[in-house]
Amino acid sequence: MQEQAALYFERLFEKDDELERVLDVMRQQGMPEISVAPGYGRLLTLLVRLKQPRRVLEIGALGGYSGICLLRGMPADGILTSLEIREDFAQIARSNIAMAGYAARSEMIVGPAAESLARLVQEGRQFDFFFIDADKENYPHYLAQAIALASPGAVVAADNTLLGGRTLNADKNGPSVQAMREFNRLIAQHPRLMGAHLPAYDGLALAIVK
C-alpha cells in the first residue's frame, strides 16, 4: 500500500528537470542511489520555506540533491553548510549545486561528520534547520550535536528512520539498526525535542528544538 501511495502521489507532480539532472550525474559517476525520496525532497523545500532559516546544516551531502531541495526554500541571504566525508562526492555536490545557481550560498566541509560537528560547536556556530542523512550508526550522536548547535526553535529532519523495514524487525539487531532505534526513541522522548515520525517512503523524523 505504501509503495502504491507513493507512486500515486509522485504521478501528480511534474517532472523536476533540475533534480533529474542531478540523479543522472550521480548515476554516471557510479554514486549510490540513496538520495532523499522526491516526496521528502519537496517536503524539505516546503518546511524550509515555512521556517525561513538563514543557517541550514546538512549532515551528508552525497550528490547535492537534498542540498538543492533545502536551498530552494531558503531566503535569499540564507547559507547552506553541508558536511560530506568523501572529497569526490563533495566535488560532485558542489558542481550540482553550482549548476542549480546556488554556489554563492553553499558551504561544503569535507571530513568525518563527527569531527566537523565538534569544530562547529567549538566555533560557537548556530543553525536554524538541520537535515541528517548520513551514516546511520552515528544518528544519535548527530542528533546530540544538532541540539548543541541549534538556535531556539530550530527544526531537525532526518531520513531513513525505517532502514528498509529493519528497525521494525525484531530479528535485526546490527549496529545501524540499534542506533536508529535509539535515534527514533530520542525524537519521541528527548526533553529538548517536540518530535514526530512520518512512516512513508523509508521514514522521516521531524523535531523542533525547544
C-alpha positions as CSV (number, residue, x, y, z in Angstrom):
1,M,0.0,0.0,0.0
2,Q,2.8,2.5,0.9
3,E,4.6,1.9,-2.4
4,Q,1.3,2.3,-4.3
5,A,0.5,5.5,-2.5
6,A,4.0,7.0,-3.1
7,L,3.6,6.1,-6.8
8,Y,0.2,7.7,-7.0
9,F,1.3,11.0,-5.4
10,E,4.5,11.1,-7.5
11,R,2.5,11.0,-10.7
12,L,0.6,14.1,-9.6
13,F,3.8,16.3,-9.8
14,E,5.5,17.4,-13.0
15,K,9.0,16.1,-13.6
16,D,11.7,18.2,-11.9
17,D,14.4,18.6,-14.6
18,E,17.0,20.0,-12.3
19,L,16.8,17.2,-9.8
20,E,16.6,14.6,-12.6
21,R,19.8,16.0,-13.9
22,V,21.4,15.6,-10.5
23,L,20.3,12.0,-10.3
24,D,21.7,11.4,-13.9
25,V,25.1,12.9,-12.9
26,M,25.2,10.7,-9.8
27,R,24.4,7.5,-11.9
28,Q,27.1,8.4,-14.4
29,Q,29.6,8.8,-11.6
30,G,28.6,5.5,-10.1
31,M,27.4,7.0,-6.9
32,P,24.9,5.1,-4.7
33,E,21.3,5.9,-5.5
34,I,20.3,6.8,-1.9
35,S,19.2,10.5,-2.2
36,V,16.2,11.5,-0.3
37,A,12.9,10.4,-1.9
38,P,11.4,13.0,-4.3
39,G,8.3,13.4,-2.0
40,Y,10.5,14.1,1.0
41,G,12.7,16.4,-1.1
42,R,9.6,18.5,-1.8
43,L,8.7,18.3,1.9
44,L,12.2,19.7,2.9
45,T,11.7,22.6,0.5
46,L,8.3,23.3,2.0
47,L,9.5,23.1,5.6
48,V,12.4,25.4,4.9
49,R,10.1,27.8,3.1
50,L,7.9,27.9,6.2
51,K,10.7,28.2,8.7
52,Q,12.8,30.7,6.6
53,P,16.1,29.7,8.2
54,R,19.2,31.7,7.4
55,R,21.6,29.0,8.5
56,V,21.0,25.4,7.5
57,L,23.2,22.4,8.3
58,E,23.1,19.3,6.2
59,I,24.9,16.2,7.5
60,G,25.6,14.1,4.4
61,A,25.7,15.9,1.1
62,L,26.1,12.9,-1.3
63,G,25.5,14.4,-4.8
64,G,23.7,17.6,-3.8
65,Y,20.1,16.5,-4.3
66,S,18.9,17.3,-0.8
67,G,21.1,20.4,-0.7
68,I,19.3,21.8,-3.7
69,C,15.9,20.9,-2.2
70,L,16.9,22.8,1.0
71,L,18.3,25.8,-0.8
72,R,15.2,26.2,-2.9
73,G,13.2,27.1,0.2
74,M,15.8,29.3,2.0
75,P,15.7,33.1,2.0
76,A,18.0,34.9,-0.5
77,D,20.5,35.6,2.3
78,G,20.5,32.0,3.7
79,I,23.6,29.8,3.7
80,L,23.6,26.0,3.5
81,T,26.5,24.3,5.2
82,S,26.9,20.7,4.0
83,L,29.1,18.0,5.7
84,E,30.4,15.2,3.5
85,I,33.0,12.6,4.3
86,R,34.2,12.0,0.8
87,E,36.0,14.6,-1.3
88,D,34.9,13.1,-4.6
89,F,31.2,13.2,-3.5
90,A,31.7,16.7,-2.2
91,Q,33.1,17.8,-5.6
92,I,30.1,16.4,-7.4
93,A,27.7,18.0,-4.9
94,R,29.4,21.4,-5.3
95,S,29.1,21.1,-9.1
96,N,25.4,20.2,-9.0
97,I,24.6,22.9,-6.5
98,A,26.5,25.5,-8.6
99,M,24.7,24.4,-11.8
100,A,21.4,24.9,-9.9
101,G,22.5,28.5,-9.3
102,Y,23.3,28.3,-5.5
103,A,27.2,28.3,-5.5
104,A,27.4,31.6,-3.6
105,R,25.0,30.3,-0.9
106,S,26.6,26.9,-0.2
107,E,29.5,25.9,2.1
108,M,31.0,22.4,1.9
109,I,33.0,20.9,4.7
110,V,34.8,17.7,3.9
111,G,35.7,15.1,6.5
112,P,34.1,12.8,9.1
113,A,30.9,14.5,10.2
114,A,31.6,13.9,13.9
115,E,34.8,15.8,13.7
116,S,33.3,18.6,11.6
117,L,30.4,18.9,14.1
118,A,32.8,19.1,17.0
119,R,34.6,22.0,15.3
120,L,31.3,23.8,14.6
121,V,30.4,23.5,18.3
122,Q,33.8,24.9,19.3
123,E,33.4,27.8,16.9
124,G,30.1,28.7,18.5
125,R,28.1,28.3,15.3
126,Q,24.4,28.0,15.4
127,F,21.9,26.7,12.9
128,D,18.1,27.1,12.4
129,F,17.4,23.9,10.4
130,F,19.2,20.5,10.2
131,F,18.9,17.7,7.8
132,I,20.5,14.4,8.8
133,D,21.1,11.8,6.1
134,A,24.5,10.2,6.7
135,D,25.9,7.0,8.3
136,K,23.2,5.5,10.4
137,E,25.3,4.3,13.3
138,N,26.0,7.9,14.3
139,Y,22.5,9.2,14.1
140,P,22.1,9.6,17.9
141,H,25.4,11.4,18.1
142,Y,24.5,13.7,15.2
143,L,21.2,14.5,16.9
144,A,23.0,15.4,20.2
145,Q,25.3,17.7,18.2
146,A,22.4,19.2,16.3
147,I,20.8,20.1,19.6
148,A,24.0,21.7,20.8
149,L,24.2,23.7,17.6
150,A,20.6,24.7,17.5
151,S,19.2,28.2,17.7
152,P,15.9,28.5,19.6
153,G,13.2,26.7,17.8
154,A,15.4,25.1,15.2
155,V,14.0,22.2,13.2
156,V,15.6,18.8,12.8
157,A,14.7,16.5,9.9
158,A,16.3,13.0,9.4
159,D,15.8,10.5,6.6
160,N,15.8,6.6,6.6
161,T,14.4,6.1,10.0
162,L,12.9,2.7,8.9
163,L,16.1,1.4,7.3
164,G,14.1,-0.5,4.7
165,G,12.0,-2.1,7.4
166,R,14.9,-3.3,9.6
167,T,14.0,-1.1,12.5
168,L,10.6,-2.9,12.7
169,N,12.1,-6.4,12.5
170,A,13.0,-7.8,15.9
171,D,15.4,-10.3,14.3
172,K,17.5,-7.4,13.0
173,N,19.9,-6.0,15.7
174,G,23.0,-4.8,13.9
175,P,24.8,-1.6,14.9
176,S,22.9,0.6,12.5
177,V,19.5,-0.8,13.5
178,Q,20.2,-0.4,17.2
179,A,21.4,3.2,16.6
180,M,18.4,4.1,14.6
181,R,16.0,2.6,17.2
182,E,17.7,4.8,19.8
183,F,17.5,7.8,17.5
184,N,13.8,7.2,16.9
185,R,13.2,6.9,20.6
186,L,15.1,10.2,21.2
187,I,13.0,12.0,18.6
188,A,9.9,10.8,20.5
189,Q,11.1,11.2,24.1
190,H,14.1,13.7,24.4
191,P,13.1,16.5,26.8
192,R,14.6,19.2,24.4
193,L,12.6,18.0,21.4
194,M,9.0,18.1,20.2
195,G,9.1,15.3,17.6
196,A,7.1,13.4,15.1
197,H,7.7,10.4,12.8
198,L,6.4,10.1,9.2
199,P,6.2,6.4,8.1
200,A,6.1,7.0,4.3
201,Y,9.0,6.1,1.9
202,D,11.8,4.9,4.2
203,G,10.7,7.0,7.2
204,L,11.4,10.6,8.1
205,A,11.8,12.1,11.6
206,L,10.9,15.8,12.3
207,A,11.5,17.7,15.5
208,I,11.7,21.2,16.9
209,V,14.4,22.0,19.5
210,K,12.8,23.6,22.5
